[in-house]
């Protein structure tokens, strides 16, 4: 708690993380570039496919979620408090279980070496908890990486506000995936910055539904290719001029 308070009071800087992200679902592989920008209590996560960019912005100071679609030149805005409350009604955070365990293995990365950890997150999908989403795998984390303070600052602010890494959905399966993703990063940030994450997803219980979902499930691999603490312009966290705006 004291550490969190120190981070909140400290003056945070800027951080840009560029990653390759490879997702395999149902035997189909999708490769994209993901760029995460952090500036104080704002985060912009964008995926780049060709000349198309989709981005989600979490602005913790104004409790605003912004979805940007460059192809449509359209922005969708939501109140972050509504997104958090809806997720809590659908799948309460207290039902999520997780663990993170160090291994003896290490890897060479951009800024030295990182330490490998095994990860496991379980999230109930159905209201009676009969079907569970399991996320398992490894992360290679550097404790004293460049940008670690900026990364931890935003994470502490996000945890304080019970942020869920979501675009907002009432679908229980999507909420379960968002809960798992949020918990995964919550455990990782306790240690440092992940330079690689390799996870698999599977559903247990639920009969026919879980069987169908497992056929479409798979895994995801993320690897950091660049990291910068150069200043980020404020406009990267704003809606571009002339874009259509929808409020939900």
C-alpha positions in Angstrom: 0.0 0.0 0.0 2.8 2.4 0.9 4.5 1.6 -2.4 1.4 2.3 -4.3 1.0 5.7 -2.6 4.6 6.6 -3.5 4.0 5.8 -7.1 0.8 7.8 -7.2 2.5 10.9 -5.7 5.6 10.6 -7.9 5.9 12.5 -11.2 5.6 9.9 -13.9 7.2 10.3 -17.3 6.4 8.8 -20.8 6.9 5.3 -22.1 6.4 3.7 -25.5 6.5 -0.1 -25.8 6.4 -1.7 -29.3 5.6 -5.4 -29.6 4.9 -8.1 -32.1 1.7 -9.9 -31.2 0.9 -13.3 -32.7 -2.5 -14.9 -31.9 -3.5 -18.4 -32.9 -7.2 -19.1 -32.6 -8.9 -22.2 -34.0 -5.8 -22.9 -36.1 -5.7 -19.4 -37.7 -2.7 -17.2 -37.0 -2.9 -13.4 -36.9 0.2 -11.3 -36.6 0.1 -7.6 -35.8 2.2 -4.9 -34.3 1.1 -3.5 -31.0 2.2 -0.1 -29.6 1.5 0.9 -26.0 2.0 4.5 -25.0 2.0 5.6 -21.3 1.9 9.2 -20.2 1.1 9.8 -16.5 -2.3 8.3 -15.9 -3.2 7.8 -19.6 -2.6 4.7 -21.7 -3.1 4.2 -25.4 -2.8 0.7 -26.8 -3.0 0.4 -30.6 -2.8 -2.5 -33.0 -1.4 -1.9 -36.5 -2.4 -4.1 -39.4 -1.1 -2.7 -42.7 -2.3 0.9 -42.8 -5.2 0.4 -40.4 -4.9 1.4 -36.8 -7.3 0.5 -34.0 -6.6 2.1 -30.6 -8.1 2.1 -27.2 -7.3 5.0 -24.8 -7.7 4.7 -21.0 -7.7 8.2 -19.4 -7.8 7.6 -15.6 -7.9 11.3 -14.7 -11.1 11.9 -16.6 -12.6 8.3 -16.2 -12.9 8.1 -20.0 -12.5 5.1 -22.4 -12.0 6.1 -26.0 -12.0 3.6 -29.0 -10.4 4.9 -32.2 -11.0 3.3 -35.6 -8.7 4.9 -38.3 -10.5 3.2 -41.1 -13.9 4.7 -40.2 -12.3 7.8 -38.7 -14.7 7.3 -35.8 -14.3 7.5 -32.0 -16.5 5.8 -29.5 -16.4 7.1 -25.9 -17.6 5.5 -22.7 -17.4 6.3 -19.0 -14.7 4.1 -17.5 -16.7 3.8 -14.2 -19.6 2.3 -16.1 -17.3 -0.2 -17.8 -15.8 -1.2 -14.4 -19.2 -1.5 -12.8 -20.7 -3.6 -15.6 -17.8 -6.0 -15.5 -18.1 -6.3 -11.7 -21.8 -7.2 -12.1 -21.1 -9.8 -14.8 -18.0 -11.4 -13.2 -16.8 -10.0 -9.8 -13.1 -9.5 -9.6 -13.0 -11.5 -6.3 -13.8 -14.7 -8.3 -10.6 -14.5 -10.3 -7.7 -16.8 -9.1 -4.1 -16.4 -10.2 -0.5 -17.3 -9.5 2.9 -16.3 -10.7 6.0 -18.4 -10.0 9.7 -17.8 -10.8 11.6 -20.4 -12.9 15.4 -20.8 -13.1 15.4 -19.7 -16.7 16.5 -16.3 -18.1 16.6 -14.7 -21.6 18.6 -12.0 -23.3 16.5 -9.0 -24.3 16.9 -5.4 -25.5 18.2 -4.1 -22.2 20.0 -7.0 -20.7 18.3 -10.1 -19.4 14.8 -10.9 -18.1 13.7 -13.6 -15.6 11.1 -16.2 -16.6 7.9 -16.8 -14.5 5.1 -19.2 -15.0 1.6 -17.7 -14.9 -1.9 -19.1 -14.3 -5.2 -17.3 -14.2 -8.7 -18.8 -13.8 -11.9 -16.9 -14.4 -15.4 -18.3 -14.0 -17.5 -17.7 -17.2 -21.0 -18.8 -16.3 -23.0 -17.4 -13.4 -22.9 -20.7 -11.5 -19.2 -21.1 -12.1 -19.6 -24.4 -14.0 -17.4 -23.2 -16.9 -13.9 -21.7 -16.2 -11.5 -19.9 -18.5 -7.9 -20.9 -17.9 -5.0 -18.8 -19.1 -1.6 -20.4 -18.6 1.9 -19.8 -19.8 5.1 -17.8 -19.1 6.4 -14.3 -19.0 10.0 -13.0 -19.1 10.1 -9.9 -16.8 12.8 -7.4 -16.2 12.7 -5.9 -12.7 14.7 -2.7 -13.3 14.0 -2.0 -17.0 14.1 1.4 -18.6 10.6 2.8 -18.1 9.9 0.6 -15.1 8.8 3.6 -13.0 6.4 4.9 -15.7 5.0 1.4 -16.1 4.5 0.9 -12.4 3.0 4.3 -11.9 0.1 3.7 -14.4 -0.4 0.2 -13.1 -0.8 1.4 -9.5 -3.3 4.1 -10.6 -5.2 1.5 -12.6 -5.4 -0.9 -9.7 -6.6 1.9 -7.4 -9.4 2.6 -9.8 -10.1 -1.1 -10.4 -9.6 -0.7 -14.1 -10.4 -3.6 -16.3 -8.6 -3.8 -19.7 -11.8 -3.9 -21.7 -13.5 -2.1 -24.5 -16.8 -2.6 -22.7 -19.0 -5.6 -23.2 -21.9 -7.5 -21.5 -20.9 -10.8 -23.1 -19.8 -13.1 -20.2 -17.1 -14.8 -22.4 -15.6 -11.5 -23.5 -15.7 -10.2 -19.9 -13.9 -13.4 -18.7 -11.2 -12.9 -21.3 -10.8 -9.2 -20.2 -10.7 -10.2 -16.6 -8.0 -12.8 -17.3 -5.9 -10.2 -19.3 -6.2 -7.6 -16.5 -5.2 -10.1 -13.8 -2.3 -11.3 -15.9 -0.8 -7.8 -16.2 -1.7 -7.1 -12.5 0.5 -10.0 -11.4 3.3 -9.1 -13.9 3.6 -5.5 -12.9 4.2 -6.5 -9.3 7.7 -7.5 -10.7 8.5 -5.3 -13.6 8.1 -5.0 -17.4 7.4 -8.1 -19.5 9.6 -8.5 -22.5 7.8 -11.6 -23.7 4.5 -13.3 -22.8 3.5 -16.7 -24.1 0.0 -17.9 -23.0 -2.6 -20.4 -24.0 -6.3 -20.2 -23.4 -8.7 -23.1 -22.6 -12.2 -23.6 -21.2 -13.1 -26.2 -18.6 -16.6 -27.5 -17.9 -19.7 -26.1 -19.6 -20.4 -29.2 -21.7 -21.0 -28.5 -25.4 -20.3 -24.8 -25.1 -16.8 -25.3 -23.7 -16.0 -27.9 -26.4 -17.0 -25.4 -29.1 -15.0 -22.6 -27.5 -11.9 -24.8 -27.1 -12.0 -25.4 -30.9 -11.7 -21.7 -31.4 -9.2 -21.1 -28.6 -5.5 -21.0 -28.9 -2.6 -18.9 -27.7 -0.8 -15.6 -27.9 2.8 -14.6 -28.1 4.0 -11.1 -27.4 7.6 -9.9 -27.8 9.0 -6.4 -27.1 10.9 -5.1 -30.1 11.5 -1.5 -28.9 11.2 0.6 -25.8 11.5 4.4 -25.5 11.1 7.0 -22.7 11.0 9.9 -25.2 8.2 12.5 -24.6 4.8 11.6 -26.2 2.6 14.5 -27.5 -0.7 15.0 -25.7 -2.6 14.7 -28.9 -1.8 11.0 -29.1 -4.3 10.6 -26.2 -7.0 12.7 -27.9 -9.6 12.2 -30.6 -8.3 13.5 -33.9 -10.0 16.6 -35.3 -12.8 16.0 -37.7 -13.5 12.4 -36.6 -17.1 11.3 -35.9 -17.8 10.8 -32.1 -20.2 8.3 -30.7 -21.0 8.1 -27.0 -22.2 5.0 -25.2 
